[in-house]
């Protein structure tokens, strides 16, 4: 409710959860970077990129160091690529194989 919204307005959400706006940004997020982290990528698909979720922010904090979080809106290319049917979908992707679960 209102308390969650108030909290989300003051926490550094984008420091823990990248807000992806394009397919190129998504590809970069999923790619295994040289000298970068091999940690799993958690992609959160939401109906509106501006929708900040306290549960996502909290999970990103708890899994910091082992997982990287990003959020993307349910654009047609996202739906087609990941075959999502619900919006608030969580997809965990191994950057080494680019396979998701």
Rosetta constraint file for C-alpha pairs under 8 A:
AtomPair CA 1 CA 5 HARMONIC 6.45 0.50
AtomPair CA 2 CA 6 HARMONIC 6.15 0.50
AtomPair CA 3 CA 7 HARMONIC 6.21 0.50
AtomPair CA 4 CA 8 HARMONIC 6.15 0.50
AtomPair CA 4 CA 54 HARMONIC 6.67 0.50
AtomPair CA 5 CA 9 HARMONIC 6.27 0.50
AtomPair CA 6 CA 10 HARMONIC 6.94 0.50
AtomPair CA 7 CA 11 HARMONIC 6.30 0.50
AtomPair CA 8 CA 13 HARMONIC 7.08 0.50
AtomPair CA 8 CA 52 HARMONIC 6.79 0.50
AtomPair CA 8 CA 53 HARMONIC 7.57 0.50
AtomPair CA 8 CA 54 HARMONIC 6.62 0.50
AtomPair CA 12 CA 16 HARMONIC 7.30 0.50
AtomPair CA 13 CA 17 HARMONIC 5.94 0.50
AtomPair CA 13 CA 52 HARMONIC 7.61 0.50
AtomPair CA 13 CA 57 HARMONIC 6.32 0.50
AtomPair CA 14 CA 18 HARMONIC 5.32 0.50
AtomPair CA 14 CA 19 HARMONIC 6.65 0.50
AtomPair CA 16 CA 57 HARMONIC 6.62 0.50
AtomPair CA 16 CA 60 HARMONIC 5.92 0.50
AtomPair CA 16 CA 61 HARMONIC 6.79 0.50
AtomPair CA 16 CA 64 HARMONIC 7.99 0.50
AtomPair CA 16 CA 68 HARMONIC 7.83 0.50
AtomPair CA 16 CA 69 HARMONIC 6.70 0.50
AtomPair CA 17 CA 56 HARMONIC 7.81 0.50
AtomPair CA 17 CA 57 HARMONIC 6.75 0.50
AtomPair CA 17 CA 60 HARMONIC 6.88 0.50
AtomPair CA 17 CA 68 HARMONIC 7.59 0.50
AtomPair CA 17 CA 69 HARMONIC 4.90 0.50
AtomPair CA 17 CA 70 HARMONIC 4.82 0.50
AtomPair CA 17 CA 71 HARMONIC 6.53 0.50
AtomPair CA 18 CA 69 HARMONIC 6.40 0.50
AtomPair CA 18 CA 70 HARMONIC 4.34 0.50
AtomPair CA 18 CA 71 HARMONIC 6.07 0.50
AtomPair CA 19 CA 49 HARMONIC 7.00 0.50
AtomPair CA 19 CA 70 HARMONIC 5.81 0.50
AtomPair CA 19 CA 71 HARMONIC 5.02 0.50
AtomPair CA 19 CA 72 HARMONIC 6.19 0.50
AtomPair CA 20 CA 25 HARMONIC 5.84 0.50
AtomPair CA 20 CA 26 HARMONIC 6.23 0.50
AtomPair CA 20 CA 70 HARMONIC 6.71 0.50
AtomPair CA 20 CA 71 HARMONIC 6.00 0.50
AtomPair CA 20 CA 72 HARMONIC 5.17 0.50
AtomPair CA 20 CA 73 HARMONIC 7.93 0.50
AtomPair CA 21 CA 25 HARMONIC 6.71 0.50
AtomPair CA 21 CA 26 HARMONIC 7.91 0.50
AtomPair CA 21 CA 72 HARMONIC 6.65 0.50
AtomPair CA 21 CA 73 HARMONIC 7.68 0.50
AtomPair CA 22 CA 26 HARMONIC 6.37 0.50
AtomPair CA 23 CA 27 HARMONIC 6.13 0.50
AtomPair CA 23 CA 77 HARMONIC 7.81 0.50
AtomPair CA 24 CA 28 HARMONIC 6.21 0.50
AtomPair CA 25 CA 29 HARMONIC 6.16 0.50
AtomPair CA 26 CA 30 HARMONIC 6.22 0.50
AtomPair CA 27 CA 31 HARMONIC 6.06 0.50
AtomPair CA 29 CA 41 HARMONIC 7.77 0.50
AtomPair CA 29 CA 70 HARMONIC 7.82 0.50
AtomPair CA 30 CA 41 HARMONIC 6.60 0.50
AtomPair CA 30 CA 93 HARMONIC 7.50 0.50
AtomPair CA 30 CA 95 HARMONIC 5.66 0.50
AtomPair CA 30 CA 98 HARMONIC 6.99 0.50
AtomPair CA 31 CA 95 HARMONIC 5.77 0.50
AtomPair CA 31 CA 96 HARMONIC 7.84 0.50
AtomPair CA 31 CA 98 HARMONIC 7.62 0.50
AtomPair CA 32 CA 36 HARMONIC 6.94 0.50
AtomPair CA 32 CA 37 HARMONIC 7.31 0.50
AtomPair CA 32 CA 38 HARMONIC 6.35 0.50
AtomPair CA 32 CA 95 HARMONIC 5.22 0.50
AtomPair CA 32 CA 96 HARMONIC 6.13 0.50
AtomPair CA 33 CA 37 HARMONIC 7.00 0.50
AtomPair CA 33 CA 38 HARMONIC 7.89 0.50
AtomPair CA 38 CA 94 HARMONIC 7.95 0.50
AtomPair CA 38 CA 95 HARMONIC 6.44 0.50
AtomPair CA 38 CA 96 HARMONIC 7.07 0.50
AtomPair CA 39 CA 65 HARMONIC 7.41 0.50
AtomPair CA 39 CA 66 HARMONIC 4.99 0.50
AtomPair CA 39 CA 67 HARMONIC 4.97 0.50
AtomPair CA 39 CA 68 HARMONIC 6.61 0.50
AtomPair CA 39 CA 94 HARMONIC 7.42 0.50
AtomPair CA 39 CA 95 HARMONIC 7.35 0.50
AtomPair CA 40 CA 66 HARMONIC 6.68 0.50
AtomPair CA 40 CA 67 HARMONIC 4.76 0.50
AtomPair CA 40 CA 68 HARMONIC 6.27 0.50
AtomPair CA 40 CA 92 HARMONIC 6.59 0.50
AtomPair CA 40 CA 93 HARMONIC 5.70 0.50
AtomPair CA 40 CA 94 HARMONIC 4.96 0.50
AtomPair CA 40 CA 95 HARMONIC 6.29 0.50
AtomPair CA 41 CA 67 HARMONIC 5.65 0.50
AtomPair CA 41 CA 68 HARMONIC 4.79 0.50
AtomPair CA 41 CA 69 HARMONIC 5.93 0.50
AtomPair CA 41 CA 70 HARMONIC 7.64 0.50
AtomPair CA 41 CA 92 HARMONIC 5.67 0.50
AtomPair CA 41 CA 93 HARMONIC 5.01 0.50
AtomPair CA 41 CA 94 HARMONIC 6.38 0.50
AtomPair CA 41 CA 95 HARMONIC 6.80 0.50
AtomPair CA 42 CA 67 HARMONIC 6.72 0.50
AtomPair CA 42 CA 68 HARMONIC 5.94 0.50
AtomPair CA 42 CA 69 HARMONIC 4.74 0.50
AtomPair CA 42 CA 70 HARMONIC 6.33 0.50
AtomPair CA 42 CA 90 HARMONIC 6.67 0.50
AtomPair CA 42 CA 91 HARMONIC 5.64 0.50
AtomPair CA 42 CA 92 HARMONIC 4.50 0.50
AtomPair CA 42 CA 93 HARMONIC 6.25 0.50
AtomPair CA 43 CA 69 HARMONIC 6.00 0.50
AtomPair CA 43 CA 70 HARMONIC 5.07 0.50
AtomPair CA 43 CA 71 HARMONIC 5.71 0.50
AtomPair CA 43 CA 72 HARMONIC 7.29 0.50
AtomPair CA 43 CA 90 HARMONIC 5.74 0.50
AtomPair CA 43 CA 91 HARMONIC 5.07 0.50
AtomPair CA 43 CA 92 HARMONIC 6.34 0.50
AtomPair CA 43 CA 93 HARMONIC 7.63 0.50
AtomPair CA 44 CA 69 HARMONIC 7.56 0.50
AtomPair CA 44 CA 70 HARMONIC 6.19 0.50
AtomPair CA 44 CA 71 HARMONIC 4.63 0.50
AtomPair CA 44 CA 72 HARMONIC 6.28 0.50
AtomPair CA 44 CA 88 HARMONIC 6.52 0.50
AtomPair CA 44 CA 89 HARMONIC 5.63 0.50
AtomPair CA 44 CA 90 HARMONIC 4.66 0.50
AtomPair CA 44 CA 91 HARMONIC 6.44 0.50
AtomPair CA 45 CA 71 HARMONIC 5.95 0.50
AtomPair CA 45 CA 72 HARMONIC 5.14 0.50
AtomPair CA 45 CA 73 HARMONIC 5.65 0.50
AtomPair CA 45 CA 74 HARMONIC 5.85 0.50
AtomPair CA 45 CA 87 HARMONIC 5.90 0.50
AtomPair CA 45 CA 88 HARMONIC 5.37 0.50
AtomPair CA 45 CA 89 HARMONIC 5.05 0.50
AtomPair CA 45 CA 90 HARMONIC 6.50 0.50
AtomPair CA 46 CA 51 HARMONIC 7.26 0.50
AtomPair CA 46 CA 71 HARMONIC 7.19 0.50
AtomPair CA 46 CA 72 HARMONIC 6.32 0.50
AtomPair CA 46 CA 73 HARMONIC 5.03 0.50
AtomPair CA 46 CA 74 HARMONIC 5.79 0.50
AtomPair CA 46 CA 87 HARMONIC 4.82 0.50
AtomPair CA 46 CA 88 HARMONIC 4.75 0.50
AtomPair CA 46 CA 89 HARMONIC 6.87 0.50
AtomPair CA 47 CA 51 HARMONIC 7.73 0.50
AtomPair CA 47 CA 73 HARMONIC 5.49 0.50
AtomPair CA 47 CA 74 HARMONIC 5.36 0.50
AtomPair CA 47 CA 87 HARMONIC 5.51 0.50
AtomPair CA 47 CA 88 HARMONIC 7.22 0.50
AtomPair CA 48 CA 72 HARMONIC 7.99 0.50
AtomPair CA 48 CA 73 HARMONIC 5.22 0.50
AtomPair CA 48 CA 74 HARMONIC 7.20 0.50
AtomPair CA 49 CA 71 HARMONIC 6.95 0.50
AtomPair CA 49 CA 72 HARMONIC 5.82 0.50
AtomPair CA 49 CA 73 HARMONIC 4.78 0.50
AtomPair CA 53 CA 57 HARMONIC 6.36 0.50
AtomPair CA 54 CA 58 HARMONIC 6.02 0.50
AtomPair CA 55 CA 59 HARMONIC 6.09 0.50
AtomPair CA 56 CA 60 HARMONIC 6.03 0.50
AtomPair CA 57 CA 61 HARMONIC 6.34 0.50
AtomPair CA 58 CA 62 HARMONIC 6.29 0.50
AtomPair CA 59 CA 63 HARMONIC 6.02 0.50
AtomPair CA 60 CA 64 HARMONIC 5.74 0.50
AtomPair CA 60 CA 67 HARMONIC 7.37 0.50
AtomPair CA 60 CA 68 HARMONIC 7.13 0.50
AtomPair CA 60 CA 69 HARMONIC 6.10 0.50
AtomPair CA 63 CA 67 HARMONIC 5.59 0.50
AtomPair CA 63 CA 68 HARMONIC 7.93 0.50
AtomPair CA 64 CA 68 HARMONIC 6.98 0.50
AtomPair CA 73 CA 78 HARMONIC 7.73 0.50
AtomPair CA 74 CA 78 HARMONIC 5.84 0.50
AtomPair CA 74 CA 79 HARMONIC 6.18 0.50
AtomPair CA 74 CA 87 HARMONIC 7.05 0.50
AtomPair CA 75 CA 79 HARMONIC 6.38 0.50
AtomPair CA 76 CA 80 HARMONIC 6.10 0.50
AtomPair CA 77 CA 81 HARMONIC 5.90 0.50
AtomPair CA 78 CA 82 HARMONIC 6.01 0.50
AtomPair CA 78 CA 83 HARMONIC 7.73 0.50
AtomPair CA 78 CA 84 HARMONIC 7.80 0.50
AtomPair CA 79 CA 83 HARMONIC 5.13 0.50
AtomPair CA 79 CA 84 HARMONIC 5.21 0.50
AtomPair CA 79 CA 85 HARMONIC 7.33 0.50
AtomPair CA 80 CA 84 HARMONIC 7.59 0.50
AtomPair CA 84 CA 89 HARMONIC 6.94 0.50
AtomPair CA 91 CA 100 HARMONIC 6.24 0.50
AtomPair CA 91 CA 101 HARMONIC 5.85 0.50
AtomPair CA 92 CA 100 HARMONIC 5.38 0.50
AtomPair CA 92 CA 101 HARMONIC 5.39 0.50
AtomPair CA 93 CA 98 HARMONIC 5.99 0.50
AtomPair CA 93 CA 99 HARMONIC 5.49 0.50
AtomPair CA 93 CA 100 HARMONIC 4.09 0.50
AtomPair CA 93 CA 101 HARMONIC 6.47 0.50
AtomPair CA 94 CA 98 HARMONIC 5.28 0.50
AtomPair CA 94 CA 99 HARMONIC 5.64 0.50
AtomPair CA 94 CA 100 HARMONIC 6.42 0.50
AtomPair CA 95 CA 99 HARMONIC 7.43 0.50
